Amino acid sequence: MAAIEKHLYQGSSTGVLRTERIDFYIQPQVVKTRYPNVAPFLTAVSNWNQTVKPKSPQYKMFQYTSQWLKQYFQVTTGTTSAADDAEDTLAVTVTNAVGMPAAFTNHLVGLKVQAHANVGSKPSGVAKGTFVITTFTSTTSINVKNLGSAEVVIANDDWLVVVGTAFGEGTVAAKPSHNELLVRWNQTGIHKTSFQLTKTLMEAELRGESSEYARMKRIKGQEHMIQKERDLLFSVSSIGIGESGDTFADGGRTDVDGNTVRSTYGAFNAILNYGSSTVTSDDQNLFPVNEASYTYSNFVDDTEKIFDEAPEGVLPMFVGAKLLSYFNKIEGTGGAGVTAKSKWTVNFPKMNSEKASRLGFNIKEWESPNGIIQFVRTPVITKSPYSGYGMSVDPANISHVVYRKPQYQQNIVTNDAPDYQKNQYMSDEGICLTNLYNHNIMYLT
């Protein structure tokens, strides 16, 4: 009779040998996780600028956009200006003026201006002529003199672009003008993430991770971090950010018990909700990308506006996977789809291989004609309805505000000696955003 040896499957799949004695875990104390770097946006903005312990959970910021970058205003009724020393009258308007005070005064006298045709609601083309403003008659009327040697026809709706000043010998000082700072605001919000374990479970030694308390503490810490990341990007507030139509108030909402609930206005939604998609505007900062027809020419135009307030020529863009994939796909071989239509194979600016930034997360640099875009893959954007979006921010005009220092609060329930332990992460934080048009969003359509 043949020997009956004992083998590994002895006693079937429910036998003690298989269910209790065999250790199937090759690394019993190692647990693999997804998204170890959960919050690149929060990491970045905290390192660029962080305000700790402001005087109030609500805060205001001043901002100022230099008016001397571009200065022009529009003619409503033109004239023919001869090449002589005579004054010519122009009807003008401050409506839609750029870089000018809110109302015209005699400070206009002495400004040297050039007349340009109105194309797309802004000055365009070669200057028709150069003039000096000699007389301020009213908020809608000025006199000018032709500084050139040829007659100039100034048409209705032409633009007068300020190019300098011109004053006579022995004259007194120029008439003064003034402007004021703008106020923007936001508020922090209270964030809480808790977990609770029985004290019996806390004492147990387990496989996978030996301490369930330590595991939950780590996981809930990550959850708290990613919830803050989402909040600082996507949250909104009823008091807005101080743009037109917003009203500063305390919190704006209450909970069921009447306690004030403050919510920060997230950076992503602030740009999306207050930004401009008007193609003819110099302040356009929302750029639709049509997957089927987006051309290299569109790209050049978009980057011109994206980088117009970025003197260093480098901007980070926190991006979802869908938009990042699109920009990589159109670099392929020509002959079909968007690549053939847009001729990107000829002109496409190269995207380098991924590398680690100094803040610890990976970036891909894309050298555009007007500056370098640093793509930062952002899990909370990818795992959201905005995977086809990318948000570039100006580090000088965004900051992380911490009203109360983040805390890990341990064993917070002690009344009546409960046989469990409740712990929570708590923080009171928000975002600070100024000069909205320095920040941009590109999105697939």
C-alpha positions in Angstrom: 0.0 0.0 0.0 1.4 3.4 -1.0 2.4 5.9 1.7 0.0 8.8 2.2 2.2 11.8 2.5 1.0 15.1 4.0 1.0 17.9 1.5 0.3 21.6 1.4 -3.3 21.3 0.5 -4.1 18.7 3.2 -7.6 19.0 4.6 -9.0 21.0 1.7 -9.3 24.8 1.4 -11.0 25.0 4.8 -8.5 22.9 6.7 -6.4 24.3 9.6 -3.2 23.9 7.6 -4.3 26.3 4.9 -6.5 28.7 6.9 -4.4 29.1 10.0 -0.8 27.8 9.6 0.3 29.0 6.1 1.6 32.6 6.0 0.6 34.0 2.6 2.1 37.4 3.2 5.5 37.9 1.6 5.9 41.3 3.3 3.4 41.2 6.1 4.2 44.7 7.5 4.3 46.5 4.1 1.2 48.1 2.6 1.2 49.7 -0.8 -0.6 53.1 -1.2 -1.9 55.2 -4.0 -0.9 58.9 -4.5 1.8 59.2 -1.9 2.1 62.9 -2.9 -1.5 64.0 -2.5 -1.4 67.7 -2.5 1.1 69.4 -4.9 -0.9 72.6 -5.1 -1.0 73.1 -1.3 2.7 72.1 -1.1 3.7 74.7 -3.7 1.6 77.7 -2.5 2.7 77.1 1.1 6.3 77.3 0.0 5.8 80.4 -2.2 4.0 82.5 0.2 2.4 81.7 3.6 0.7 84.0 6.1 0.5 82.6 9.6 -1.9 83.9 12.2 -3.5 86.9 10.6 -5.5 89.1 13.0 -8.8 87.7 11.8 -10.0 84.6 9.9 -11.3 87.1 7.4 -8.6 89.1 5.7 -8.3 91.8 3.1 -5.4 92.5 0.6 -4.4 95.5 -1.4 -3.6 95.2 -5.0 -2.5 97.6 -7.7 -2.0 97.1 -11.4 0.5 99.5 -12.8 -1.4 101.9 -15.1 1.7 102.9 -17.0 2.0 99.5 -18.7 -0.6 100.4 -21.3 -2.4 103.7 -21.5 -5.0 104.5 -24.2 -8.5 106.0 -24.6 -11.0 106.4 -27.4 -12.1 109.1 -29.7 -15.9 109.3 -30.2 -15.8 112.1 -32.8 -12.7 112.5 -34.9 -11.4 115.3 -37.1 -8.9 116.1 -39.8 -5.7 117.6 -38.3 -3.6 119.7 -40.6 0.2 119.8 -40.2 0.2 123.3 -38.6 0.2 125.0 -35.2 -3.6 125.2 -34.9 -5.6 123.3 -32.3 -8.0 120.6 -33.4 -11.0 119.4 -31.3 -11.7 115.8 -30.5 -14.6 114.3 -28.6 -13.3 111.5 -26.3 -14.6 109.1 -23.7 -13.1 107.4 -20.6 -15.4 104.3 -21.3 -13.2 101.3 -22.0 -10.0 103.3 -21.5 -7.0 101.4 -20.3 -4.4 102.6 -17.8 -6.2 106.0 -17.3 -7.8 107.5 -14.2 -11.5 106.8 -13.6 -12.4 110.3 -14.9 -10.6 112.7 -17.2 -9.3 116.0 -15.8 -6.8 118.6 -17.0 -4.0 116.1 -16.2 -4.4 115.2 -19.9 -2.8 118.4 -21.0 0.8 117.8 -22.1 0.3 114.1 -22.9 1.8 113.0 -26.2 -0.6 110.5 -28.0 -0.6 108.6 -31.2 -3.8 107.8 -33.1 -4.4 104.1 -34.0 -7.3 102.4 -35.9 -9.8 100.5 -33.8 -9.5 96.8 -34.6 -11.2 94.3 -32.3 -12.0 97.0 -29.8 -8.4 98.0 -29.2 -5.6 100.0 -31.0 -4.0 98.3 -33.9 -1.7 98.9 -36.8 0.8 101.7 -37.6 0.1 105.0 -35.9 -1.7 107.5 -38.1 0.0 110.4 -36.5 1.4 111.9 -33.2 -0.2 114.7 -31.3 0.1 116.7 -28.1 -2.9 117.5 -26.0 -3.0 121.3 -25.5 -6.4 122.0 -23.9 -8.7 120.2 -21.6 -12.2 121.5 -22.3 -14.4 118.9 -20.5 -14.5 115.2 -19.5 -15.5 114.5 -23.1 -13.6 117.1 -25.1 -9.9 117.9 -25.7 -7.8 120.0 -28.2 -4.7 118.6 -29.8 -2.0 119.8 -32.1 -0.4 117.7 -34.9 3.3 117.2 -34.2 4.0 115.7 -37.6 4.6 117.1 -41.0 1.5 115.6 -42.7 -2.2 115.9 -42.4 -3.8 113.2 -40.3 -7.4 112.0 -40.5 -8.6 110.9 -37.0 -11.6 108.7 -37.4 -14.5 108.1 -35.1 -13.6 105.3 -32.6 -9.9 105.6 -33.2 -7.7 105.1 -30.1 -5.3 107.6 -28.7 -2.3 105.8 -27.2 -0.1 107.6 -24.7 3.5 107.6 -25.7 5.0 110.3 -23.6 4.7 114.0 -22.7 5.5 117.3 -24.3 5.7 120.6 -22.5 6.8 124.1 -23.6 10.0 125.8 -22.5 9.6 127.7 -19.3 6.3 126.2 -18.4 5.0 125.2 -14.9 4.6 121.7 -13.7 2.3 119.2 -15.3 -1.3 119.0 -13.9 -1.5 116.1 -11.3 -3.6 113.0 -11.5 -4.1 110.3 -8.9 -5.4 106.7 -8.5 -6.2 104.4 -5.6 -5.4 100.9 -4.5 -8.0 98.1 -4.9 -9.1 95.9 -2.1 -9.5 92.1 -2.4 -10.5 89.7 0.4 -11.1 86.1 1.4 -11.4 84.0 4.5 -10.1 80.9 6.1 -12.3 77.8 6.8 -12.2 75.3 9.6 -11.3 71.7 8.4 -11.7 68.6 10.6 -11.0 65.0 9.9 -11.5 62.5 12.8 -11.3 58.7 13.5 -12.2 56.6 16.5 -10.9 53.2 17.8 -11.7 51.0 20.7 -8.8 50.8 23.1 -8.8 47.0 22.7 -8.1 47.4 19.0 -5.4 49.9 19.7 -3.6 47.3 21.8 -3.8 44.5 19.2 -0.8 43.5 17.1 -2.0 42.9 13.6 -0.6 41.8 10.2 -0.5 44.2 7.3 0.4 47.0 9.7 0.9 46.0 13.3 -0.8 49.1 14.8 -4.3 50.0 13.5 -4.0 53.3 15.4 -0.8 54.3 13.5 -2.3 53.2 10.2 -5.5 55.3 10.7 -3.5 58.2 12.0 -1.4 58.3 8.8 -4.3 57.6 6.4 -6.6 60.2 8.0 -3.7 62.7 7.9 -3.5 62.2 4.1 -7.3 62.4 3.8 -7.2 65.7 5.8 -4.5 67.0 3.5 -6.3 66.1 0.2 -9.5 67.6 1.5 -7.7 70.9 2.2 -6.2 70.7 -1.3 -9.6 70.3 -2.9 -11.0 73.1 -0.7 -8.2 75.6 -1.6 -8.9 74.9 -5.2 -12.6 74.3 -5.7 -14.4 75.9 -2.7 -16.5 79.0 -3.0 -17.8 81.7 -0.7 -20.9 83.8 -0.7 -18.8 86.9 0.1 -16.6 86.4 -3.0 -13.1 87.8 -3.3 -13.7 91.5 -3.6 -14.4 91.7 -7.4 -17.3 93.7 -8.8 -20.6 92.8 -7.1 -19.0 91.2 -4.0 -20.0 92.3 -0.5 -17.7 91.8 2.5 -19.6 90.2 5.4 -18.9 87.8 8.2 -18.9 84.2 7.0 -22.0 84.4 4.9 -23.6 81.1 6.2 -24.4 79.4 9.5 -24.8 75.7 10.5 -28.0 74.2 11.9 -27.1 75.5 15.3 -26.5 79.1 14.1 -22.7 78.9 14.3 -20.9 81.0 11.6 -19.5 78.9 8.8 -16.7 80.5 6.9 -15.5 79.1 3.6 -12.5 80.2 1.6 -12.9 81.0 -2.1 -10.6 78.4 -3.8 -8.1 79.6 -6.4 -9.4 77.5 -9.2 -13.0 78.5 -8.9 -12.0 82.2 -8.3 -10.2 82.2 -11.7 -13.0 80.2 -13.4 -15.9 82.3 -12.0 -14.3 85.8 -12.2 -12.0 85.4 -15.1 -12.5 86.5 -18.7 -12.8 84.4 -21.9 -13.2 87.5 -24.1 -10.7 86.9 -27.0 -10.4 90.6 -27.8 -9.6 91.5 -24.2 -6.0 92.0 -23.0 -7.2 90.6 -19.7 -8.4 87.3 -21.1 -7.3 84.5 -18.8 -9.7 81.7 -19.7 -8.6 79.8 -22.8 -10.8 77.1 -24.4 -8.9 74.4 -26.2 -11.0 72.7 -28.9 -9.6 69.2 -29.2 -10.5 68.9 -32.9 -9.4 72.3 -34.2 -6.9 73.9 -31.8 -4.0 75.2 -33.9 -0.4 76.3 -33.2 -1.5 79.9 -34.0 -4.2 79.6 -31.3 -1.5 78.4 -28.9 0.9 81.3 -29.6 -1.9 83.8 -29.1 -2.9 82.1 -25.8 0.6 82.0 -24.4 1.1 85.7 -25.3 -1.7 86.6 -22.8 -0.8 83.9 -20.3 2.7 85.3 -19.9 2.0 89.1 -20.4 2.2 89.6 -16.6 5.0 87.1 -16.0 8.3 88.9 -16.2 10.4 85.9 -15.3 8.8 83.9 -18.1 8.1 80.7 -16.1 4.7 79.7 -14.7 3.5 76.5 -13.0 0.4 74.9 -14.3 -1.5 72.5 -12.1 -3.1 70.2 -14.6 -5.4 67.2 -14.9 -4.3 64.1 -16.7 -6.7 64.6 -19.7 -5.3 68.0 -20.6 -1.7 66.8 -20.1 -2.4 63.8 -22.3 -3.9 66.0 -25.0 -0.8 68.2 -25.2 1.4 65.2 -25.5 -0.7 63.4 -28.2 -0.6 66.3 -30.6 3.1 66.1 -30.8 2.9 62.8 -32.8 3.3 62.0 -36.4 1.3 64.2 -38.8 -1.3 62.9 -41.2 -4.5 62.6 -39.1 -6.7 64.4 -36.6 -5.6 67.6 -34.8 -1.9 67.1 -35.7 -2.5 67.4 -39.4 -5.0 70.2 -39.1 -2.8 72.4 -36.9 0.7 71.6 -38.3 1.9 71.0 -34.7 4.5 68.5 -36.1 6.4 71.5 -37.7 6.1 74.1 -34.9 5.4 72.2 -31.7 7.5 73.5 -28.8 9.2 70.5 -27.2 8.1 69.1 -23.8 11.0 67.7 -21.8 11.0 64.6 -19.8 9.6 64.6 -16.3 11.9 65.8 -13.5 11.6 66.5 -9.8 11.0 70.1 -8.7 12.7 71.6 -5.7 9.4 71.2 -3.8 9.5 67.4 -4.2 6.8 66.7 -6.8 7.4 66.0 -10.5 7.1 68.6 -13.3 7.3 68.6 -17.1 8.6 71.8 -18.6 7.1 73.0 -21.9 8.9 75.8 -23.7 6.3 77.9 -25.4 7.2 81.0 -27.6 6.4 83.4 -24.7 7.6 81.5 -21.7 8.0 78.1 -20.0 5.0 76.2 -18.6 5.8 73.8 -15.8 3.1 71.1 -15.8 2.4 69.7 -12.4 0.2 66.6 -12.4 -2.4 67.2 -9.7 -4.4 64.2 -8.5 -7.4 66.2 -7.2 -7.9 67.8 -10.6 -7.5 64.5 -12.5 -9.9 62.8 -10.1 -12.6 65.5 -10.6 -14.8 66.7 -13.4 -12.0 69.1 -14.3 -9.5 66.5 -15.6 -9.4 68.5 -18.9 -8.3 71.7 -17.2 -5.0 73.3 -16.2 -4.6 76.2 -13.9 -1.4 78.4 -14.1 -0.8 80.7 -11.2 1.5 83.7 -10.6 3.4 82.8 -7.4 3.7 86.5 -6.5 -0.1 86.9 -6.3 -1.2 83.8 -4.4 -0.6 82.7 -0.9 -1.6 80.2 1.8 -3.2 81.7 4.9 -3.1 79.8 8.2 -5.2 81.4 10.9 -4.7 78.6 13.4 -1.7 76.3 13.4 -2.8 72.8 12.1 -3.2 70.4 15.0 -3.4 66.7 15.6 -5.8 66.5 18.6 -5.5 63.2 20.4 -7.9 61.5 22.8 -10.4 64.4 22.6 -13.3 62.6 24.3 -12.5 61.8 28.0 -15.8 62.3 29.8 -17.1 59.2 31.7 -13.9 57.1 30.8 -15.0 55.8 27.4 -13.3 52.6 26.2 -12.4 54.2 23.0 -10.2 57.0 21.7 -11.3 59.7 19.3 -8.7 61.8 17.5 -8.9 64.4 14.8 -6.9 66.7 12.5 -8.0 70.3 12.7 -6.9 73.3 10.7 -8.2 76.8 9.9 -6.8 77.8 6.5 -7.6 79.6 3.3 -6.3 81.0 0.1 -5.2 84.6 -0.7 -5.5 85.7 -4.4 -4.7 89.1 -5.9 -4.5 90.4 -9.5 -6.8 87.8 -10.8 -5.8 88.3 -14.4 -2.2 87.2 -13.6 -3.7 83.7 -13.2 -5.0 81.6 -16.1 -7.0 78.4 -16.9 -6.8 76.4 -20.1 -9.5 73.8 -20.7 -10.5 71.2 -23.3 -13.8 71.7 -25.2 
